[in-house]
Amino acid sequence: MSKTILILGAGTGGIITAKELSKKVGGNAKILVFEKEEKNVFAPSLLWLMVGKRKPKQVYRNTRKIAGAGVEVVIGEIEKVNPEQISVTIKGQEYKGDYMVISLGVEQITEHNLNSYGHDFYTLDGATKFNEQLQSFKGGKIAVLVSALPFKCPAAPYEAAMLVESFIKQKGLANKTEVSLYVPEPGPMGVAGKELSGAVRQMVEMKGVKYFPEHQVSTATENTLSFSNGKTFDYDLLTFTPKHQCPSVIRETAFVGKSGWIEVNRNTMETDFPNVYAIGDITFIPLEMGKPLPKAGVFAHYQAETVADNIAQKIAGKTPDKTFNGEGQCFLEMGNGKAGYAGGNFYGSPLPIVNMKKPSFFWHWTKVWFEKYWFYKYF
Ligand SMILES: Cc1cc2nc3c(=O)[nH]c(=O)nc-3n(C[C@H](O)[C@H](O)[C@H](O)COP(=O)(O)OP(=O)(O)OC[C@H]3O[C@@H](n4cnc5c(N)ncnc54)[C@H](O)[C@@H]3O)c2cc1C
């Protein structure tokens, strides 16, 4: 009998899972993708949007376009997930499956009333509004703030600060503007090792950004940020990352471990429930060095390929043999058409083995090419 696969979330992980399964079992299985948003945003492009390098319409496509070859899209908010029954409920209707892949990402919330004083750069709406403010900015103090840990894409706030700094220079406002980056973490991209972290910090500071690590915001007012270390800073323009938490539909279920996220087998991404998998930002994967695997699209992507392959093997009556081994890469936009590139094995023992390539125009254009490829291939 034909099998049904439920895919929860049509972000990076959900799209790749659906497309890979479509290639492997499309004719013989029903692949149902559940997603609440009609606008499917390619998150890396939000950084270009916030500095006016993209228009809002250029960074998303209609979610329904991922349908085809065995893949059906159901738009609506998932209200309930039942791992024992392998079922989801959406708009009051229950859908049952033989396999389930949860790729619901993170839920983003704003604390300290930050959205009354500035705009986040992690959503379509926030990045659009911040860009509107930036375009009419006449000079002063700009604060780029990471409001809480963990946050997805360890590089993104560093890229944001460098892109804003480049924008300011191009506008001729550098002599009357200060760009500051406040983060709770001790240094950039710490999981990737001290050397790489130091190199990224140097890149950011060489651009002219003032960097304030170990600054956890505790309160905010219209022009002032206060931090738990007792320091306060004034600002004229604010952009920030929202707080990330496990999506509410999953938060109270048996999936969630002590970490507050779904804990999985780090190689197969299977949960404690047979034939139920979780991938991407919603998972918590502890590394040997004591920190979790960062939340990044590249991992969601490779994990999705692993899970899709293994489900296809199971459907074919074979033993699943594909594993996710912690490989990952990322680009680091610096502004002025240049980007850096870091990649390696995050499951490295005892430490991740991650190397960085010299920033160049090539890596920037590779990132632009990937954006075009993403929209062309999946929509
Ligand atoms: C500004 C920015 C830049 C980034 N740059 C990079 C980069 O260069 N490289 C990189 O690797 N990563 C990058 N990332 C991170 C990357 O976007 C995420 O790590 C990745 O999207 C995670 O994939 P996912 O499938 O786990 O979650 P998501 O892609 O977030 O998808 C989750 C989906 O689930 C849906 N959903 C949630 N709850 C429900 C519900 N109850 N009902 C229905 N649908 C629901 C959401 O609407 C969403 O579409 C960036 C992120 C940001 C914000």
The ligand as a Gaussian input file, in Angstrom:
#p B3LYP/6-31G(d) Opt

LIG

0 1
 C       19.075000      36.766000       8.415000
 C       19.397000      35.300000       8.342000
 C       20.463000      34.868000       7.562000
 C       20.782000      33.527000       7.491000
 N       21.819000      33.120000       6.706000
 C       22.149000      31.824000       6.656000
 C       23.230000      31.389000       5.853000
 O       23.879000      32.174000       5.147000
 N       23.559000      30.064000       5.864000
 C       22.864000      29.169000       6.632000
 O       23.206000      27.983000       6.632000
 N       21.818000      29.553000       7.404000
 C       21.443000      30.849000       7.425000
 N       20.377000      31.243000       8.196000
 C       19.696000      30.261000       9.050000
 C       18.690000      29.435000       8.257000
 O       17.748000      30.270000       7.626000
 C       17.969000      28.471000       9.211000
 O       18.915000      27.804000       9.999000
 C       17.173000      27.453000       8.416000
 O       16.152000      28.101000       7.714000
 C       16.612000      26.357000       9.307000
 O       15.796000      25.502000       8.556000
 P       14.547000      24.768000       9.262000
 O       13.903000      23.960000       8.215000
 O       15.007000      24.123000      10.518000
 O       13.606000      25.970000       9.737000
 P       12.925000      27.122000       8.877000
 O       13.629000      27.310000       7.587000
 O       12.811000      28.293000       9.786000
 O       11.477000      26.557000       8.558000
 C       10.512000      26.320000       9.538000
 C        9.156000      26.472000       8.889000
 O        8.150000      25.966000       9.771000
 C        7.023000      26.825000       9.686000
 N        6.224000      26.660000      10.921000
 C        6.612000      26.866000      12.196000
 N        5.621000      26.577000      13.052000
 C        4.567000      26.186000      12.295000
 C        3.241000      25.750000      12.605000
 N        2.766000      25.660000      13.864000
 N        2.420000      25.410000      11.576000
 C        2.860000      25.473000      10.276000
 N        4.094000      25.874000       9.939000
 C        4.944000      26.229000      10.927000
 C        7.636000      28.208000       9.558000
 O        6.720000      29.138000       9.009000
 C        8.815000      27.930000       8.638000
 O        8.510000      28.119000       7.277000
 C       20.018000      32.588000       8.240000
 C       18.936000      33.016000       9.015000
 C       18.623000      34.361000       9.066000
 C       17.447000      34.805000       9.904000

